[in-house]
Structure formats: structure tokens, C-alpha cells
């Protein structure tokens, strides 16, 4: 079952500027919100004021894209200093980032690049996460990537690599179910086997999103409703883990606030149906 150390937040949506007015104008139906860390770590004014206002009434997660835990250069201490300041100000329920790298020679590529899954890379990621934990004073969660190519010299299955990182670094896992489907389709592996390899007690959050079918591959665009194949995988995760904080991402072709909230309610419906079948209940 799900690790009791991770908060049961319910069903949330990503905080996007397009929805600021809708959120500020009425009590939003979402249980919680996830903010992209880099949109607030160096920003004052209205964005930060909106985030603080939401935080007064709802749990908030900070989801970063710049930690670069796979960078051989080590972590950016100035970025971590600013992140800690934001964490202390907002007091988020969760702090998350990605199993990827984006920095080299002190410069950012502004992309989430894939890692080779080797023992050397595993040691590097574990070391960097340990340093992040020390600086932030709290544990983070790492998200599995959406993948389009694989390193030919990888020696460890991605799911096993992520599980080993979580165990050795004592961090959590943000399981992006859409990414599992996208990567499994692109790289021709079994998504059910992938999910079975992930330790249930490390899963502290789930992401759901839509993708774009490019014909020869799937592209993780977050621009559509959750696909049926992803809902199937989500139900499988809930059946194995129990209730887990679930969030719907929608970052391109963003629809109305009500439409995104409806997608989060669909996640609640699927989760509740599985939990009822298993005689469980969500205690959020």
C-alpha cells in the first residue's frame, strides 16, 4: 500500500497563469495545486501573491525542472538556495523534480535530458539527491521521464534504476503514468512490467496528462485529455498502492479552468471505483 509518510492530498491540477482569475474569483473545486518551481523561485508580484493566496486555503506542491540531479557538474547551489527560500515561504506539501539532467559546464540546456542507466550514473544521482536533501532540509520526489531514445550502454532497466535511486537516496517517486505509456510505446517495453518494478511505498504522487500521437512516436505535450490507455495504467497503480495524491497536467492548448478540474474529477472517479472494489477508502 501507499507509504503513510506521503501526504494524502486528493486530486489536484497544475497552477497556470491562464487560470489565475478563475481561481481568485471563487473557491476552486480542486483539492490541491502544483506550481512549476521556476515560475516562482525568482518571481515576485502577482504570481507569488497568487501562489501565497492559494496556499492559505489549499495544499501546494512545488514541481521543478531545473534541479538536474543527473548532472556530472553537481548541483547549482544558488538555485538550491533560492528554492529553499521559496520552500520556507510557501511550506509546500511536496517538492518534486525529474530524473534527468539539464546542466553542463555551468550552463542550462533548458531541457530534461535522459540519463544512461548505469551504476556510475546511479551513484551520481544518489549523491546529488543527498546533497539536495541536506540543503533543503527535506526529502524530494523524483519523476520518471518521458523518453524518445535510449542510451545503448544502459545496463539497468529504467524502473529498477528509479527504484534503486529512491531506496539509496531515501527519496520519493512521482510516478508519471502518462510518461510510462509514452515511453513504453516509443521504446517498445511493457508498461505493466514497468509499474510492477516500482516500489509502491515510495510513490508519493502521481501525474496524469495527455499526449500527441505523432505517427511514429508519442510526444508528451500535456495538451489533451488523459487517454484510455493511461487511465488503465492509473487504475492498475491505485489497485496496487491505494490512494495516492494525483494531479492532472495540462500545459499546452490549455482549456478552461472548469475543463481541467473535470479531468481531475475523472481521476477521482477512477480511483474511488478501484478503492471501493478493494474495500479501501481514501482518508483525505
ChimeraX attribute file (.defattr): number of C-alpha atoms within 10 A of each C-alpha:
attribute: neighborCount
match mode: 1-to-1
recipient: residues
	/A:1	15
	/A:2	20
	/A:3	18
	/A:4	11
	/A:5	10
	/A:6	17
	/A:7	15
	/A:8	19
	/A:9	25
	/A:10	22
	/A:11	25
	/A:12	29
	/A:13	25
	/A:14	22
	/A:15	23
	/A:16	19
	/A:17	12
	/A:18	12
	/A:19	17
	/A:20	16
	/A:21	11
	/A:22	14
	/A:23	19
	/A:24	12
	/A:25	9
	/A:26	8
	/A:27	10
	/A:28	16
	/A:29	16
	/A:30	21
	/A:31	21
	/A:32	24
	/A:33	23
	/A:34	24
	/A:35	19
	/A:36	17
	/A:37	20
	/A:38	16
	/A:39	16
	/A:40	18
	/A:41	20
	/A:42	12
	/A:43	11
	/A:44	10
	/A:45	8
	/A:46	10
	/A:47	15
	/A:48	17
	/A:49	13
	/A:50	16
	/A:51	19
	/A:52	16
	/A:53	14
	/A:54	21
	/A:55	18
	/A:56	10
	/A:57	12
	/A:58	19
	/A:59	20
	/A:60	26
	/A:61	26
	/A:62	25
	/A:63	23
	/A:64	19
	/A:65	18
	/A:66	23
	/A:67	25
	/A:68	27
	/A:69	28
	/A:70	28
	/A:71	22
	/A:72	15
	/A:73	16
	/A:74	20
	/A:75	21
	/A:76	17
	/A:77	13
	/A:78	9
	/A:79	15
	/A:80	18
	/A:81	14
	/A:82	16
	/A:83	23
	/A:84	19
	/A:85	14
	/A:86	18
	/A:87	21
	/A:88	12
	/A:89	10
	/A:90	20
	/A:91	17
	/A:92	18
	/A:93	18
	/A:94	23
	/A:95	24
	/A:96	24
	/A:97	22
	/A:98	23
	/A:99	25
	/A:100	24
	/A:101	24
	/A:102	20
	/A:103	24
	/A:104	13
	/A:105	9
	/A:106	12
	/A:107	10
	/A:108	12
	/A:109	12
	/A:110	11
	/A:111	13
	/A:112	19
	/A:113	18
	/A:114	20
	/A:115	20
	/A:116	19
	/A:117	21
	/A:118	17
	/A:119	13
	/A:120	9
	/A:121	17
	/A:122	19
	/A:123	15
	/A:124	19
	/A:125	26
	/A:126	21
	/A:127	18
	/A:128	21
	/A:129	27
	/A:130	19
	/A:131	18
	/A:132	21
	/A:133	15
	/A:134	11
	/A:135	14
	/A:136	19
	/A:137	12
	/A:138	13
	/A:139	18
	/A:140	24
	/A:141	24
	/A:142	28
	/A:143	23
	/A:144	23
	/A:145	22
	/A:146	23
	/A:147	21
	/A:148	16
	/A:149	10
	/A:150	15
	/A:151	11
	/A:152	8
	/A:153	9
	/A:154	14
	/A:155	12
	/A:156	15
	/A:157	13
	/A:158	20
	/A:159	19
	/A:160	15
	/A:161	21
	/A:162	23
	/A:163	21
	/A:164	18
	/A:165	23
	/A:166	22
	/A:167	14
	/A:168	15
	/A:169	20
	/A:170	17
	/A:171	23
	/A:172	28
	/A:173	28
	/A:174	26
	/A:175	25
	/A:176	23
	/A:177	26
	/A:178	28
	/A:179	25
	/A:180	24
	/A:181	25
	/A:182	25
	/A:183	25
	/A:184	19
	/A:185	17
	/A:186	18
	/A:187	13
	/A:188	10
	/A:189	13
	/A:190	13
	/A:191	18
	/A:192	15
	/A:193	10
	/A:194	16
	/A:195	19
	/A:196	13
	/A:197	15
	/A:198	21
	/A:199	21
	/A:200	19
	/A:201	15
	/A:202	24
	/A:203	26
	/A:204	29
	/A:205	27
	/A:206	21
	/A:207	19
	/A:208	25
	/A:209	24
	/A:210	23
	/A:211	21
	/A:212	14
	/A:213	12
	/A:214	8
	/A:215	7
	/A:216	8
	/A:217	14
	/A:218	20
	/A:219	20
	/A:220	21
	/A:221	16
	/A:222	20
	/A:223	18
	/A:224	19
	/A:225	16
	/A:226	22
	/A:227	14
	/A:228	9
	/A:229	11
	/A:230	22
	/A:231	19
	/A:232	13
	/A:233	18
	/A:234	25
	/A:235	19
	/A:236	17
	/A:237	24
	/A:238	21
	/A:239	18
	/A:240	17
	/A:241	19
	/A:242	21
	/A:243	27
	/A:244	25
	/A:245	21
	/A:246	27
	/A:247	26
	/A:248	28
	/A:249	27
	/A:250	24
	/A:251	16
	/A:252	11
	/A:253	10
	/A:254	16
	/A:255	14
	/A:256	12
	/A:257	20
	/A:258	14
	/A:259	12
	/A:260	22
	/A:261	20
	/A:262	16
	/A:263	22
	/A:264	24
	/A:265	18
	/A:266	16
	/A:267	23
	/A:268	17
	/A:269	12
	/A:270	15
	/A:271	27
	/A:272	19
	/A:273	17
	/A:274	21
	/A:275	20
	/A:276	11
	/A:277	11
	/A:278	12
	/A:279	8
	/A:280	14
	/A:281	15
	/A:282	15
	/A:283	8
	/A:284	12
